[in-house]
Amino acid sequence: ALGKFGARAEYKEASTFWLKREGASGNLRLPRDPRPFPVPRICVSRDKKPITTDVLHLTNLQLPTAIAEELAQGYHDAAGRGIKQAIYHWPALDLVMRAQSPAARSAIHEGAVQVVVWGESVTADVLVIETPHLLSHKPDRLPSFTARTCVVKAGPDPRLEIEGVWLDQLPAVRANLETLFQCPVTIVPATPAARRDLTAAGVTIASVDWPVDLSRADWHQLAGAVSAATATAP
């Protein structure tokens, strides 16, 4: 299972996706330079400077198809607005036997988002977690992350088969985030119903629900909500 994560695994996933795409098109070629698929920087460079990005997504590339396609569309939309993005593939035992999502791999292959791996250093404006149940447990090895703020989408998602469990997981998720990244963490309700549940549980939340259109302005609006929520917390 451990072989599915890290620089070597990402190189293999990227090359396999390219081979499948080229083979399906009937235009298989083996160019020597430039490489026809993206790979982690650590595979090709000894540069120790942090990789800088506007948004760093902590997610899992083996998520169910419907979720993965929704996230991938968001990556493409944000890239179209000039938002620089990176992904860290966070291991999840309940997903480890799944193949990686073609939609996610396509977004990576087409340059909408860059994959970062253990051994690299990443500096982001906003750290985004749209499937927080993944962070209930942390991997043994992580890249070095630095972020100005962290935004967590919180709410039940029946597609993940964790209905009724998500609220209980939030304390562990928040503790892991604050320990690992040492930046303010904002919980953003996924729906009005999630807002009611979070409020009833006494969880400090942002003043806005999760937006559909995640433009650069919206990221900074959510980041601003971090300070407001923290300042008014008891």
Secondary structure, DSSP 8 states (H G I E B T S, - for coil): -GGGSSHHHHHHHHHHHHHHHHHHHT-----SSS-SS---HHHH----S-EEEEEEEEE-TT--HHHHHHHHHHHHHHHHTT--EEEEE---GGGTTS---HHHHHHHHTTSSEEE-TT-EEEEEEEEES-GGGGGS--S---EEEEEEEEEEES--GGGT-TTTHHHHHHHHHHHHHHHH-S-EEEEESSHHHHHHHHHTT--B-SS---SS--HHHHHHHHHHHHHHHHH--
